[in-house]
Amino acid sequence: MKLAVLAFLFPTIFSYSTATPSYSDYHRSVITIEELLVAKQFQEALAGYEQLLSTYDFVFLRDLVVASQLAAYQDEEETACAWIRRGIAAGWTWKGLKKVPVLKEKLSPESWQMLKEDYEALHAQYQSWAYTPLRDEMKTLVQADQRKAFRVFLRITDKGQTRAAERIAAPQSEQHVREIERIMNTHGYPGEQLIGNNTWGSMLLSHHNSISQAYTLQDELYPQLRPLLQAAWERGELSPYEWALMEDWRKVAVTEHQQTVYGFLGAIADAEAAQDVDRNRAKIGLRSLALRNALFDLAEETKINFYLPGGTWQPGKIEVP
């Protein structure tokens, strides 16, 4: 594809070609690529990924995995293998790699053999930058959080769990939030870019935001983090998915699951609420509800795993009134 066409499709990437790339532009460019995908413009989408991956030194592993699958789907095996190697160096495990249907179907035995031969050296690259004392510190916080969460879970009734969360979990959670604030002021947000893990930080803050309605309404620690989280998102340290999850847990805690900010948790009551959700999603670089649902259909057709976030609380399409 000619450079002029790429510049037309992805103007934000090209406008930052001589400056530090912006991750707000990064996320907008991913959305543009996904719009091309649902329009079945696969080669144009592939060209978009090529430009994205050549512009940013740090690329979220989620996007590397999807790009690799698309390249394989389009029979661009050499490109797929190159991006897979970059993904392994970013934390893509061999076990996870072998489970991807499109790659299992499209890659030749020779490519699999070469990837296997290169895997240990590439994984060692990941360990060399990700396995740091900061990662160990975050792992320790998560383990302590899980022990308290288990003690709360043992309570039989909802009221018992709420009382236990406020009495047992809240004091430790406050310590953890203060520790995360210290880490962010010193190093940045402890996520995928810094420690090679995209769940621990958001898990701790989401748990803090969901202790109870009464606790969350009076909490001042998390609101104090928001400027730091905004800055981390702009630097690419915090993904929009992690940020949205923290905020939605806080919203459902204070509204008893009657409202939502980003559509991850809680209820979308009507068409006006759905429009608000889409506006909120656009502000942090999340795809619209309609685009998310269209990607589910495309995943069924192509067998490409887009790793759409949701988990047990949102296993399929988001129902839009």
N, C-alpha and C positions, 0 to 999 in steps of 0.2 A: 504494500500500500504506500502511496506517495506521501511524503512528509506534509504536504499542504493539506491532504485529507485528514491525516492524524491531528494536525494542528486545529482543524475545524472541529473534530470530534472531541478533542481533549485540550481546549484552550488554556485551562488553568495550569496544566503540567508544563506546556510550552512557555507560558508567561513567566514561569519561575525557573527557566532553564539556566539562568546565569546567577541565581540567588539561592539562598537556603530554601529548599522545597517546603511548602506548607502542608501540614497534614490535614487541614480542613479541605484543601484542594485534593489531597490524596483520596479522602473519603468520597468527595463529589465525583472524582474520576472513576472510582469503583462502581458507584451508582450508574454512571453513564455506560460503563462496560456491561453491567447487568441489564440495563435497558436494551442494549444491543443483543444480548443473549436471548432475552424473551422475544425479541423481534426476529430471531433465527439468523441474525447477521453474525455468524460465528467467526468468520475471518476478520471482520472489523473488530470484534471483541478481543480476539487473539492479539491483534496489533495493539490494541489498547493496553493489554497486559504487558506486552513487550516494552512499551513506552514507560509504563508505571515501574516495572522492575529495573529498567535502566536508569530511571530518574532518582529513585530512593535507595539509599544504602540499607535502611531498615524497612522491610516489608513484613506485614503481619503474616504469620504462618498460614492462617486461614486463606489468605489470598494466593499464596504460593501453591497451596494444595489445589484450589479451584483452577488456577491457571495451568498447572501441570495436567490436570484431568482434561481441560479443554484442548490443550495441545495434542494430547494422545487421541482424543475423540476426533480431532481433525487430521489425524495421521501424520502429525508433525513430531515424530518419535524423538529425533535428536533434540529438539527444543524441550519436549516433555522431560527427557532425562536430565538436561541441564538444569531445569527448574526443580526437579526432584532432588538433585544434588544440593542445590541451594537450600531447599527445604530441610534436608537432613542436617545440614550445618546450622539450621535454625531450630532444630528440635524434633523434626518429624522422625518417629521411630520406625524401625523395620517392621514391627508388628502392625502398626497402623498403616503403613504403606502397603503391605500385602493384603489388607482388607478392602482396598479401594476397587470396586468392580470394573470401572472403566480401564484402569491400569492393568488389572489382571487380564482383561480381554485384549487390550490393544498392544501392550508392550511385548516385544519378541523375547524368546528365551535368552538370546544373546544380550539384550539390554538388561534383563533381570540379573544375569550373571555378572555383568560389569558393575551394576549398582551394588550388588552384594559384595563384590571385591572392594569397592570404594567405601562401603558403609562405615566401617570402624574408624577410619581416618576422618571422615566427615563428622561422625558423631563426636569424636574427640574434639573437633573444633568447637562444637556446641558446648561441650562440657567446659572447655577452657575459658569461655566468657560468661557462661550462665551459672556455673557452680562456684559461687563466691560466698564469702561470709554474710553478705546481705541476704542471699537466698536462704542460707541456713537460719538466719534470724527470723525471716518470714515463715519458714517452715515450723520453727519452734512456736511462733505465735498461733499458727493454724492448729497445731496439735493441742495446745492448751485450750483453744477455743472449742475444739471438738470434744474434749473431755467435759467441759462445762455443759455443752449442748446435750451430751448424752445424759448427764445428771438431770437436766430439765426435762428431757424426753421421758424419763422414767416416771414422771408424775402422770397419774391416770386421767385426771380431768383437765379441761381447758383452763379453768380458773387456777388449778394447781400449777399448771405449766407456766401461766402468766406470772403468778407470784414467785415461782422459782426463778424465772428469767430475770425478773426485777431484782431479786435478792441475791442470786448466785452468779448469773451471767453478766449483769450490768456493770458491777465494779471492775471486773476483769476487762470487759469490752471497752470501758473508758480508758483503761491503761493502754490497750492495744491501739485505739484511735490516736491517742497522744503519741504513741511510738511511731505510728504511720506518718503522723504530721512531722515528727522529727526527721524521719527518713526522707520524706518528700522535700523538706527544706534543705537537707544535706545532699541527697543523691538524685532525687526525682521520684516519680511514682514507681513502686516496686512491682512492675508488671512484666509483660513479655519482652519488651526492649531491654530492660535492665537485668532481669533475673531469669528470663526464659520461661516464665510461668504466667499465664493469663487468668488465673482463677483465685489465687490466694488472697490478693489484696481486695478484690471485689467481694469475695466470700466474707472476709472479716467485716468490711464496712456494711455489707447487706445484712449480716447478722445483727450488727449494731443498730441498724435502722429498723429492725423488725422485732425488737425486744417486747414491746407492748405499745398499745395506743397511748396510754398515759405517759409512759416514759419518752416515747418519740416526740410527743407534743412539747415536752419541756426540754428536750435535748438541745444543747448549744454546740456540742463538739463537732458533729458532722457539718452543720451549716458553715462553721469556720473553715472547713476543708475545701469548700466549693471553689474559691479562687485558685487554690493549688491544683485541684482536679481540672479546672478549665485550662490552666497553663500546661498541665501534663498532657491533656488531649491535644492541644495545639502542637506540642512537640512530638507527638506520636508515641508517647509512653503509655497512654491510656486509650484503649479502644472504645468506640461509642457503645459497643455491646456491654462492656463492663460498667460504664458510667450509667447507662440506661437501667441496668439491673439494680444498682444501688438506689437510684432515685425512685424506681417503681416499688421497691420494697418499702421505702419510707412512705410513699403515697398510700399504698394499701394498708399499712399499719395505722395511719391516722384516719383513714376513711373506711376502715373495716372492709376492704376489697371492693368498695363501691366506685372507685375512680382509679384512673391510671394516667401516667404521664406519657409513656412511650409504647404502651400496648403489650409489654412483656407480662405484666401481672395486673390483676384488677379487671374491672368491667369497662367496656366501651358502650355507653348507654344508648347513644343515638348517633345520627349522621353528623351532627354538630361536634359531638365529642370525638368522632373519628377524624374530622378535619383538624381539630386541635392536636390530636395525637400525631397526625402527619406533619403538621407545622413544627411540633416539638422534635420529631425525628429528623426533619430536614436541618434543623439548627445544629445538630451534633453529627451529621453525616450518616444517618441511618436511612436505609431505603424506605419507601412508602409502604403502607400496608398492602396496597394493590400489587406492587412489584414483588413484595415478599411472597404473596400468595401465588403469583405467576411463576416464581422460581420453583415453588413446590411442584407445579404441573410440569415444568421443564425437567426437573429432576427425575420424575417418573418416566418421562419420555426418553431421556438421554442416559439415565443411570449416573449422571454426574452428581456427586454429593456436594451441595453448596454449604453444608454445615450451618444451616439456618438455626439460630439460637431459639431455644424454647424449653427443652427438658420436659419433665413430667407435667409441668404446669401449662405447657403450650405445645403439645406433640404434633400438631398439624397446622392447618391454615388458621389465621386469625379471622374470626367472624366479624364482618363489618356491617353495621346496621344500614 
